[in-house]
Each structure stands twice: as C-alpha cells, then as structure tokens.
C-alpha cells in the first residue's frame, strides 16, 4: 500500500505542509501538558479515521512514557477512570472541535468546562492543536498515507 501523493514533493503543497508542521511544533512551548496534547491528537485522529496519525501519536506518546492502558482507553475516555478532569475537558473539546458537522461546533458547556481547567493561553494552544491535527487527518484521508512504519520522533 502506498500513499496516493507525496504531499512534500509538490512545490505548493510542500510549502503549505511545512507551515502546518511548523504550527504543530509551535505548540511544544505551550504549558498544556505534552501528554494532554497527545491524547487530543489521538482522539481527533480516531474520530477522523487517520491511521497514519494514530500510528505516529500513539508511538510518540508511548516513547514519552504514556501507559498502554490510557492509550487503549482514549476512544472510551468517558467510561475510563484513568484520565484527569483537565484531560477529560480537553478530550471533550477535541471531540466537539473535530465533529463540527455533528452538532454545529463546540457547546458553551464544553468550552466552559475546559476554561475551568485551562487559562486563555492554554485554551488557545488546545484550539490550535485540534485545528492542526484535523488538518493533518483530512490531508491523510485524501492521500491515504499508510500506517505502521512510523518510528517515534521520526519527524522531529
């Protein structure tokens, strides 16, 4: 199985994706815990069915010390006892920010709950992380980048 297109070979597409990657890297300076950002990326990628991003973010999270139990339970985070209240708020925000067509956006209730746990700068980082992973998920849904070969830290 091969990807339909190498997004980095095209002059225009390559420039665009380099900027999207840079946007994702800018989040590394955020005070949102790295584990929370990975959980958000994993949940959005599950919803969007992006195997490549799931492969990448679960492997990166594992390499950073995340437990397999928590990673296996991300899809069922509401029923799992292994996530903190701030992580649950971030996961709810990621779900509603990803499933825009299902309900018209992020509800006031989900936003207000996230705002209880994160300050404005952190909320901005979460919104950016959700937007960036959704951009990657949608690109990969079109080009069908295969999953399974990613090595932790491969892109940076």
C-alpha positions in Angstrom: 0.0 0.0 0.0 1.3 3.4 -1.0 0.1 6.9 -0.5 -1.7 8.4 -3.4 0.5 11.5 -3.3 3.7 12.7 -1.5 2.5 16.0 0.0 6.0 17.3 0.2 7.1 16.8 -3.4 4.8 19.4 -4.9 6.1 22.9 -4.7 2.9 24.5 -3.4 1.7 21.5 -1.3 5.2 21.1 0.2 5.2 24.8 1.3 1.8 24.5 2.8 2.5 21.3 4.8 5.8 22.7 6.1 3.9 25.6 7.6 1.3 23.2 9.1 4.2 21.2 10.6 5.7 24.4 12.0 2.3 25.4 13.5 2.3 22.0 15.3 5.9 22.5 16.5 5.0 25.9 17.9 2.7 24.1 20.4 5.7 22.5 22.0 6.3 25.7 24.0 2.8 25.5 25.5 2.1 25.0 29.2 -0.5 22.4 28.3 1.0 19.0 29.3 2.5 17.2 26.4 0.5 14.1 27.4 -2.7 16.0 27.1 -1.8 17.3 23.6 -1.0 13.8 22.5 -4.3 12.5 23.9 -6.2 15.2 22.0 -4.3 14.3 18.8 -5.1 10.7 19.2 -8.8 11.3 19.9 -9.2 13.5 16.9 -7.3 11.0 14.7 -9.6 8.2 16.0 -12.7 10.2 15.0 -11.3 11.0 11.6 -10.0 7.5 11.0 -6.5 8.6 10.3 -4.3 5.5 10.7 -1.0 7.3 10.0 -1.6 10.0 12.7 -2.8 7.3 15.2 0.4 5.3 14.5 2.5 8.4 15.0 0.9 9.9 18.1 0.4 6.6 20.0 4.1 5.7 19.3 5.3 9.1 20.3 3.1 9.0 23.4 4.5 5.6 24.3 8.1 6.8 23.8 7.3 9.7 26.1 6.2 7.3 28.8 2.4 7.2 28.3 0.8 4.0 29.6 -0.7 1.5 27.2 -3.8 1.3 29.4 -4.5 5.1 28.9 -3.8 4.9 25.1 -6.1 1.9 24.7 -8.9 3.8 26.6 -8.8 7.1 24.7 -11.7 6.1 22.5 -13.8 5.3 25.6 -12.5 8.2 27.8 -15.9 8.9 29.3 -16.1 5.5 30.9 -12.4 5.3 31.9 -11.1 6.2 35.3 -7.5 6.8 34.1 -8.0 10.4 32.8 -7.9 13.5 35.0 -10.6 16.1 34.9 -8.5 18.5 32.8 -7.7 15.7 30.3 -11.4 14.9 30.1 -12.2 18.6 29.4 -9.5 18.6 26.6 -10.9 15.4 25.1 -14.4 16.8 25.1 -13.1 19.9 23.4 -11.2 17.8 20.8 -14.3 15.7 20.1 -16.6 18.6 19.5 -14.0 20.6 17.7 -13.5 17.6 15.3 -17.1 16.6 14.9 -18.3 20.0 13.6 -20.9 18.6 11.3 -22.5 16.6 14.1 -23.6 19.5 16.2 -22.6 22.8 14.9 -19.4 23.4 16.9 -18.2 23.4 20.5 -21.0 23.9 23.0 -20.8 26.5 25.7 -20.9 23.7 28.3 -17.8 22.0 26.9 -16.0 25.4 26.4 -16.8 26.5 30.0 -15.6 23.2 31.4 -12.3 23.5 29.5 -12.0 27.1 30.8 -12.2 25.8 34.3 -9.0 23.8 33.8 -7.0 25.8 31.3 -6.2 29.5 31.1 -6.6 31.5 27.9 -3.1 30.8 26.6 -3.7 27.1 27.2 -7.1 27.2 25.6 -5.6 28.8 22.5 -3.0 26.0 22.4 -5.6 23.4 22.6 -7.7 25.0 19.9 -4.6 25.2 17.7 -3.6 21.6 18.4 -7.1 20.4 17.5 -7.1 22.5 14.3 -3.6 21.3 13.2 -4.3 17.6 13.8 -7.6 17.9 12.0 -5.7 19.4 9.0 -3.3 16.5 9.0 -6.1 14.0 9.4 -8.0 15.4 6.5 -4.9 15.5 4.3 -4.1 11.9 5.1 -7.7 10.9 4.5 -7.3 12.1 0.9 -3.8 10.8 0.2 -4.2 7.6 2.3 -0.7 7.6 3.8 -0.3 4.1 5.1 0.2 3.4 8.9 2.5 1.2 10.7 6.1 2.2 9.7 6.4 5.4 11.8 9.3 5.5 14.3 8.9 7.6 17.4 10.4 11.0 16.9 10.8 10.5 13.2 9.6 14.0 12.3 11.2 16.0 14.9 
